[in-house]
Amino acid sequence: MAEISKDFKNAGLSQSMLDNLKSLGYLQMTPIQEKGLPLILSGRDFIGQANTGSGKTAAFALGILAKLDMTNHMPQALVLVPTRELSEQVANEIRRLARFTSNIKVLAISGGSEERHKVKSLKQGAHIIVGTPGRITKLLQTGVLITSDIKVLVLDEADRLLEMGTIEEINRIASFIPVDRQTMLFSATFPHGIKTLSASLQEDAAQITIDSQHQTGTTKQIFFKVEGDKNDALLRLLGNYCPESCIIFCNSRETCNKVAGLLRTKKIDSLQIHSDLEQQDRTLILIKFDNKSCRILVATDLAARGLDVKDVSMVINYDLPSDHELYVHRIGRTGRAGQEGLALSLYTHLERAVLRNISAYLKTDCLISEISNLGKLKLFVLRPFMSTIYISGGRKDNIRPGDILGALTKQAGLKAQEVGKIHILEVNSYVAITHDQVDHVIECLNAGKIKGKKFKIGKAS
């Protein structure tokens, strides 16, 4: 069989799509794109098994965008995702890939404080809908979401959708959508429920599996044997490696709280994320970590899959996960996009069996070291690189990153290197600013306007 080209030019995409991909830095297809895109673009039902960070979002997004009728403002594609965070991330990625035309409207609907604004936007028309099953079901039952023109149905993180709901709920949603659609399922694991789901939703689906073991190749993995207290070992790792950014994974919310408390007592700046937090708090925490306003994120496995946290230089497993596939998902947060990552894991004698299972799954011997090899605990400071400000305006105000950047450079006189990432949400926006410029920026922007409008600006707490 001839080798498939990794160049997007041979994928059958339009020239405008290819130009946009190049501008975004998409130079070569990832394995799931390389093997899956020809099938997806052909219109076949499709099952893709690949991990977070594999490029699967771009694979199905490009397939959707290639089929859109821009003269029709009714929804033409529905993407179901398991969490609110993932709905926003998938929608943002589709928007980036759709920049070759300014008329494509992508709407993320998942509840929360911005729900009424999004329902209003939906009534005004949208081409692509991304949402969680519960919220989509409500919109279907109330008649707000019209599905008669939907051509593509995507289930992203299908295994997690099944964990959080039922096949009956998903089939109920699918019953509202025309039967002559294209249905795509993407899943990191392949439990029996996925086969059942595929049988009920798909016809003659093509299946592509990307071996998860191959996705750990750019990540150096070290397992540290701990005889005594894991807290001391954790501090030694942080002091020895001083990561630019780090996710510390814990198996439970209680351990997550304990580790975050330890870091607070040591005056180490960190944030924590788990399922008990309000949605608004979770969103802000992830934004702060992503824009380098915090270097350490303590997390349960909520953050292991589906959360689009890029450029993580190091992952620490405070606890080894009992599931070897979950281990791969965790360390998949680092070493992405070809960058070298570092995954450090603490384990006790009680976790030796878990270590053996991971080693067998990865088909390689795990690199084991003694925590004492790092020497004595060093004094260290992990100060964030940036601070975050909020702006009380977002997509509903038609604010774009360029509008905010223009205000920062022209009104506040900031240099480009003093401005970090800009996150624009439905009703507000967040911007990373160097520490010494925060008060000055807040004063200038509160006195001026952005896109001809007055907004409230302050520190994001």
C-alpha positions as CSV (number, residue, x, y, z in Angstrom):
1,M,0.0,0.0,0.0
2,A,1.4,3.4,-1.0
3,E,2.4,5.7,1.9
4,I,-0.1,8.5,2.5
5,S,1.3,12.0,2.1
6,K,1.6,14.1,5.3
7,D,1.2,17.3,3.4
8,F,-2.2,19.0,3.8
9,K,-2.0,19.9,0.1
10,N,-2.9,16.3,-0.8
11,A,-5.9,16.1,1.5
12,G,-8.4,17.5,-0.9
13,L,-8.9,20.8,0.9
14,S,-9.7,24.2,-0.8
15,Q,-6.8,26.6,-1.4
16,S,-8.3,29.1,1.2
17,M,-8.3,26.3,3.8
18,L,-4.7,25.4,3.0
19,D,-3.6,29.0,3.2
20,N,-5.3,29.4,6.6
21,L,-3.7,26.1,7.9
22,K,-0.3,27.4,6.9
23,S,-0.9,30.7,8.7
24,L,-1.9,28.8,11.8
25,G,1.3,26.7,11.7
26,Y,-0.3,23.4,10.5
27,L,2.5,22.2,8.3
28,Q,2.0,18.5,8.3
29,M,-0.9,16.2,9.2
30,T,-0.8,14.3,12.4
31,P,-1.5,10.5,12.1
32,I,-5.2,10.8,12.8
33,Q,-5.5,13.6,10.2
34,E,-3.3,11.7,7.7
35,K,-5.3,8.5,7.9
36,G,-8.7,10.0,8.7
37,L,-9.1,13.1,6.6
38,P,-9.5,11.3,3.2
39,L,-12.3,9.1,4.7
40,I,-13.9,12.1,6.5
41,L,-13.9,14.3,3.4
42,S,-15.4,11.4,1.4
43,G,-18.5,11.6,3.6
44,R,-18.2,8.2,5.2
45,D,-19.3,7.5,8.8
46,F,-16.1,7.4,10.8
47,I,-14.6,6.2,14.1
48,G,-11.3,7.6,15.2
49,Q,-9.5,6.2,18.3
50,A,-6.8,8.7,19.4
51,N,-5.7,10.6,22.5
52,T,-6.2,14.2,23.5
53,G,-3.6,16.3,21.6
54,S,-3.6,14.0,18.6
55,G,-5.2,16.6,16.2
56,K,-8.6,14.9,16.1
57,T,-10.5,18.2,16.5
58,A,-8.9,19.6,13.4
59,A,-9.7,16.4,11.5
60,F,-13.4,16.5,12.1
61,A,-13.5,20.4,11.9
62,L,-12.0,20.4,8.5
63,G,-14.5,17.8,7.4
64,I,-17.4,19.9,8.7
65,L,-16.1,23.2,7.1
66,A,-15.7,21.5,3.7
67,K,-19.4,20.7,3.7
68,L,-20.9,24.0,4.8
69,D,-23.4,25.9,2.7
70,M,-22.7,29.5,3.5
71,T,-26.0,30.7,1.9
72,N,-27.8,28.7,4.6
73,H,-27.7,30.1,8.1
74,M,-29.4,27.1,9.8
75,P,-27.3,24.7,11.9
76,Q,-25.5,22.2,9.6
77,A,-23.3,20.4,12.1
78,L,-23.7,19.3,15.7
79,V,-20.7,18.4,17.9
80,L,-21.5,16.7,21.2
81,V,-18.8,16.9,23.9
82,P,-18.8,15.7,27.6
83,T,-17.9,19.0,29.4
84,R,-18.5,22.7,29.3
85,E,-14.8,23.4,29.0
86,L,-14.4,21.1,26.0
87,S,-17.4,22.8,24.2
88,E,-15.6,26.2,24.4
89,Q,-12.3,24.7,23.3
90,V,-13.7,22.8,20.4
91,A,-15.7,25.8,19.3
92,N,-12.6,28.0,19.5
93,E,-10.5,25.6,17.4
94,I,-13.2,25.4,14.7
95,R,-13.3,29.2,14.6
96,R,-9.5,29.4,14.1
97,L,-9.7,26.8,11.3
98,A,-12.7,28.8,9.8
99,R,-10.8,32.1,9.5
100,F,-10.5,31.7,5.7
101,T,-14.1,33.1,5.7
102,S,-15.5,35.6,8.2
103,N,-19.1,34.5,7.8
104,I,-19.0,31.1,9.6
105,K,-20.7,31.2,12.9
106,V,-19.8,28.6,15.5
107,L,-21.8,28.5,18.8
108,A,-20.8,26.7,22.0
109,I,-23.8,25.9,24.2
110,S,-23.3,24.3,27.5
111,G,-25.3,26.2,30.1
112,G,-23.9,28.5,32.8
113,S,-24.2,32.2,33.3
114,E,-23.9,33.0,29.5
115,E,-26.7,30.6,28.4
116,R,-29.3,33.3,27.6
117,H,-26.9,35.1,25.4
118,K,-26.1,32.0,23.5
119,V,-29.8,31.0,23.1
120,K,-30.4,34.5,21.6
121,S,-27.4,34.0,19.3
122,L,-28.8,30.6,18.2
123,K,-32.1,32.2,17.3
124,Q,-30.2,34.6,15.1
125,G,-28.6,31.8,13.2
126,A,-25.4,29.6,13.5
127,H,-23.7,27.1,11.2
128,I,-22.0,24.8,13.7
129,I,-23.3,24.0,17.2
130,V,-21.0,22.5,19.9
131,G,-22.6,21.5,23.2
132,T,-23.1,19.0,26.0
133,P,-25.8,16.4,25.7
134,G,-28.0,17.7,28.6
135,R,-28.0,21.3,27.2
136,I,-28.6,20.1,23.6
137,T,-31.5,17.9,24.7
138,K,-33.2,20.8,26.4
139,L,-32.8,23.0,23.3
140,L,-34.2,20.2,21.1
141,Q,-37.2,19.6,23.4
142,T,-38.1,23.3,23.6
143,G,-37.7,23.7,19.8
144,V,-35.0,26.3,20.0
145,L,-32.5,24.2,18.1
146,I,-33.7,23.3,14.6
147,T,-31.9,20.3,13.2
148,S,-33.5,19.7,9.8
149,D,-30.4,21.0,7.9
150,I,-27.8,19.2,10.0
151,K,-25.5,17.1,7.7
152,V,-22.8,16.1,10.2
153,L,-23.0,14.7,13.8
154,V,-19.8,14.4,15.8
155,L,-19.4,12.7,19.2
156,D,-16.1,13.9,20.6
157,E,-14.6,12.0,23.6
158,A,-17.3,9.4,23.0
159,D,-16.1,7.2,25.8
160,R,-16.5,10.0,28.3
161,L,-19.9,10.8,26.9
162,L,-20.9,7.3,27.7
163,E,-19.4,7.5,31.2
164,M,-21.5,10.6,31.9
165,G,-24.7,9.6,30.3
166,T,-26.5,6.8,28.4
167,I,-26.7,5.5,24.9
168,E,-30.4,6.2,25.1
169,E,-29.8,9.9,25.7
170,I,-27.4,10.2,22.7
171,N,-29.8,8.2,20.5
172,R,-32.6,10.5,21.5
173,I,-30.5,13.5,20.3
174,A,-29.6,11.6,17.1
175,S,-33.3,10.9,16.4
176,F,-33.9,14.7,15.8
177,I,-31.2,14.8,13.1
178,P,-31.8,13.6,9.5
179,V,-30.8,10.0,8.9
180,D,-28.8,10.9,5.7
181,R,-26.1,12.6,7.8
182,Q,-22.5,11.8,8.3
183,T,-21.8,10.6,11.8
184,M,-18.3,10.7,13.4
185,L,-17.2,9.2,16.7
186,F,-13.9,10.0,18.4
187,S,-12.7,8.2,21.5
188,A,-9.5,7.7,23.4
189,T,-10.5,4.3,24.6
190,F,-12.8,1.7,23.0
191,P,-15.1,0.2,25.6
192,H,-17.9,-2.1,24.5
193,G,-20.4,0.8,24.7
194,I,-18.7,2.5,21.7
195,K,-19.4,-0.5,19.5
196,T,-23.1,-0.5,20.6
197,L,-23.3,3.3,20.0
198,S,-21.7,3.0,16.6
199,A,-24.1,0.2,15.6
200,S,-27.1,2.4,16.5
201,L,-25.8,5.6,14.9
202,Q,-23.6,4.7,12.0
203,E,-23.6,2.7,8.8
204,D,-20.4,1.0,7.4
205,A,-18.2,3.2,9.5
206,A,-14.5,3.4,8.6
207,Q,-12.3,3.0,11.7
208,I,-8.8,4.4,12.3
209,T,-6.8,3.6,15.5
210,I,-3.7,5.6,16.5
211,D,-1.6,3.7,18.9
212,S,-1.5,5.7,22.2
213,Q,1.9,4.3,23.0
214,H,3.4,6.1,20.0
215,Q,2.3,9.4,21.4
216,T,4.6,9.4,24.4
217,G,7.7,9.4,22.3
218,T,8.6,13.1,22.9
219,T,8.1,12.8,26.6
220,K,10.8,11.8,29.0
221,Q,9.3,9.7,31.8
222,I,10.9,9.1,35.2
223,F,9.4,7.2,38.2
224,F,10.6,8.1,41.6
225,K,10.4,5.5,44.4
226,V,9.3,7.1,47.6
227,E,9.9,5.4,51.0
228,G,8.5,8.2,53.2
229,D,6.3,11.3,52.8
230,K,5.2,12.1,49.2
231,N,5.0,15.8,50.2
232,D,8.7,16.1,50.7
233,A,9.3,14.2,47.4
234,L,7.0,16.6,45.6
235,L,8.8,19.7,46.9
236,R,12.1,18.2,45.9
237,L,10.9,17.7,42.3
238,L,9.6,21.2,42.1
239,G,12.8,22.7,43.6
240,N,15.1,20.6,41.4
241,Y,13.3,21.1,38.1
242,C,11.7,24.5,38.6
243,P,9.2,24.0,35.7
244,E,7.9,26.9,33.6
245,S,4.5,25.3,33.9
246,C,3.4,22.1,35.7
247,I,0.3,20.0,36.3
248,I,0.3,17.9,39.4
249,F,-2.2,15.1,39.1
250,C,-4.0,13.5,42.1
251,N,-6.4,10.6,42.2
252,S,-9.0,12.3,44.4
253,R,-10.4,15.7,45.3
254,E,-9.2,15.2,48.9
255,T,-5.6,14.6,47.8
256,C,-5.9,17.6,45.4
257,N,-6.9,19.8,48.3
258,K,-4.1,18.4,50.5
259,V,-1.4,19.1,47.9
260,A,-2.8,22.6,47.1
261,G,-2.7,23.3,50.9
262,L,0.9,22.1,51.1
263,L,1.9,24.5,48.4
264,R,0.1,27.4,50.1
265,T,1.9,26.8,53.4
266,K,5.2,26.9,51.4
267,K,4.1,30.1,49.7
268,I,4.3,28.4,46.3
269,D,1.8,30.0,43.9
270,S,-0.6,27.5,42.5
271,L,-4.2,26.9,41.5
272,Q,-6.3,23.8,41.7
273,I,-9.1,22.4,39.6
274,H,-11.7,19.7,40.3
275,S,-15.4,19.0,39.7
276,D,-16.6,20.7,42.9
277,L,-15.7,24.2,41.5
278,E,-18.2,26.4,39.9
279,Q,-18.0,26.6,36.1
280,Q,-16.9,30.3,36.2
281,D,-14.1,29.5,38.6
282,R,-12.9,26.6,36.5
283,T,-12.8,28.7,33.4
284,L,-10.8,31.5,35.0
285,I,-8.3,29.0,36.6
286,L,-7.6,27.4,33.2
287,I,-7.2,30.8,31.5
288,K,-4.7,31.9,34.2
289,F,-2.7,28.7,33.9
290,D,-2.8,28.9,30.1
291,N,-1.7,32.5,29.9
292,K,1.2,32.0,32.4
293,S,-0.4,33.9,35.3
294,C,0.1,30.7,37.3
295,R,2.8,28.1,36.9
296,I,1.4,25.2,38.9
297,L,-2.0,23.6,38.4
298,V,-3.1,20.9,40.9
299,A,-5.7,18.8,39.3
300,T,-7.9,15.7,39.5
301,D,-8.4,13.8,36.3
302,L,-11.0,16.3,35.2
303,A,-8.0,18.1,33.6
304,A,-6.4,15.0,32.1
305,R,-8.7,14.8,29.1
306,G,-10.6,17.3,27.1
307,L,-9.0,20.4,28.6
308,D,-7.0,22.3,26.0
309,V,-4.0,23.3,28.1
310,K,-1.0,23.7,25.8
311,D,2.7,24.2,26.4
312,V,2.9,22.4,29.7
313,S,6.6,21.8,30.4
314,M,6.2,19.2,33.1
315,V,3.6,16.8,34.5
316,I,3.9,15.3,38.0
317,N,1.8,12.2,39.0
318,Y,1.5,12.7,42.8
319,D,-0.5,9.5,42.7
320,L,-0.2,6.9,39.9
321,P,-3.5,6.3,38.2
322,S,-4.9,2.8,38.5
323,D,-5.8,2.8,34.7
324,H,-2.7,2.6,32.4
325,E,-4.6,4.4,29.6
326,L,-5.3,7.3,32.0
327,Y,-1.6,7.5,32.7
328,V,-1.0,8.1,29.0
329,H,-3.7,10.7,28.9
330,R,-2.2,12.6,31.9
331,I,1.3,12.7,30.5
332,G,-0.1,13.6,27.1
333,R,-0.5,17.1,28.5
334,T,3.2,17.7,28.1
335,G,5.4,17.0,25.0
336,R,2.8,18.2,22.5
337,A,3.2,19.5,19.0
338,G,6.6,17.9,18.7
339,Q,8.0,19.6,21.8
340,E,10.0,17.6,24.4
341,G,8.0,17.0,27.6
342,L,8.8,15.7,31.1
343,A,6.6,13.4,33.1
344,L,7.6,12.6,36.7
345,S,5.7,10.1,38.8
346,L,5.9,9.3,42.5
347,Y,5.2,5.8,43.7
348,T,5.3,3.8,46.9
349,H,5.7,0.1,47.4
350,L,1.9,-0.2,47.4
351,E,1.8,1.1,43.8
352,R,4.4,-1.3,42.4
353,A,1.7,-3.4,40.6
354,V,0.3,-0.2,38.9
355,L,3.9,0.6,37.7
356,R,4.2,-2.9,36.2
357,N,0.9,-2.5,34.4
358,I,2.0,0.9,32.9
359,S,5.3,-0.7,31.9
360,A,3.6,-3.6,30.2
361,Y,1.1,-1.2,28.4
362,L,3.9,1.0,27.1
363,K,5.9,-2.1,26.1
364,T,9.1,-0.6,27.6
365,D,11.0,-0.7,30.9
366,C,10.1,2.3,33.1
367,L,13.1,4.6,34.1
368,I,13.2,4.3,37.9
369,S,15.1,6.7,40.2
370,E,15.4,7.2,44.0
371,I,14.1,10.6,45.2
372,S,17.2,10.8,47.3
373,N,19.2,11.2,44.0
374,L,17.9,14.7,43.8
375,G,19.8,15.7,46.9
376,K,18.4,17.9,49.7
377,L,15.4,20.1,49.3
378,K,16.4,23.4,47.8
379,L,14.8,26.8,48.4
380,F,13.0,27.9,45.3
381,V,10.5,30.5,44.0
382,L,8.0,29.8,41.1
383,R,6.7,33.3,40.5
384,P,4.2,33.6,37.6
385,F,5.4,35.3,34.5
386,M,2.2,37.3,33.9
387,S,-0.9,38.7,35.6
388,T,-4.5,38.6,34.3
389,I,-6.9,41.4,33.8
390,Y,-10.6,41.1,32.8
391,I,-12.7,43.2,30.4
392,S,-16.5,43.3,30.8
393,G,-17.0,42.7,27.1
394,G,-16.7,39.7,24.8
395,R,-18.0,38.0,21.7
396,K,-21.5,39.4,22.2
397,D,-19.9,42.9,21.8
398,N,-18.1,41.7,18.6
399,I,-14.7,42.2,20.4
400,R,-11.8,40.6,18.6
401,P,-8.2,40.1,19.9
402,G,-7.0,42.8,17.6
403,D,-9.4,45.4,19.2
404,I,-7.9,44.6,22.7
405,L,-4.3,44.6,21.5
406,G,-4.9,47.9,19.7
407,A,-6.2,49.5,23.0
408,L,-3.3,48.1,24.9
409,T,-0.6,49.4,22.5
410,K,-2.2,52.7,21.6
411,Q,-4.0,53.8,24.8
412,A,-1.7,52.2,27.4
413,G,1.5,52.3,25.3
414,L,2.4,48.7,25.9
415,K,5.0,46.9,23.8
416,A,4.0,43.6,22.2
417,Q,6.2,41.6,24.6
418,E,4.3,43.1,27.6
419,V,1.0,41.5,26.4
420,G,0.4,37.7,26.7
421,K,-2.5,35.6,25.6
422,I,-6.0,37.1,25.0
423,H,-9.0,35.0,25.8
424,I,-12.4,36.2,24.5
425,L,-15.5,34.6,26.0
426,E,-19.2,35.3,25.3
427,V,-19.6,38.2,27.8
428,N,-16.1,39.0,29.0
429,S,-12.5,38.8,28.0
430,Y,-9.2,38.1,29.9
431,V,-5.7,39.3,29.0
432,A,-2.3,38.4,30.3
433,I,-0.1,41.5,31.1
434,T,3.3,41.7,32.6
435,H,3.2,42.4,36.4
436,D,4.6,45.9,36.4
437,Q,2.1,47.2,33.8
438,V,-1.2,45.9,35.3
439,D,-2.2,49.0,37.3
440,H,-1.2,51.3,34.5
441,V,-3.3,49.3,32.0
442,I,-6.4,49.2,34.2
443,E,-6.2,52.9,34.7
444,C,-5.8,53.7,31.0
445,L,-8.4,51.3,29.7
446,N,-11.0,52.4,32.2
447,A,-10.5,56.0,31.1
448,G,-10.7,55.0,27.4
449,K,-12.8,52.9,25.1
450,I,-12.4,49.6,23.2
451,K,-14.1,49.5,19.8
452,G,-15.9,52.7,20.6
453,K,-17.4,51.4,23.8
454,K,-16.7,51.8,27.5
455,F,-16.0,48.6,29.5
456,K,-15.1,47.8,33.0
457,I,-11.5,46.6,33.5
458,G,-9.9,45.2,36.6
459,K,-7.7,42.5,38.0
460,A,-9.0,38.9,37.6
461,S,-9.3,37.4,41.0
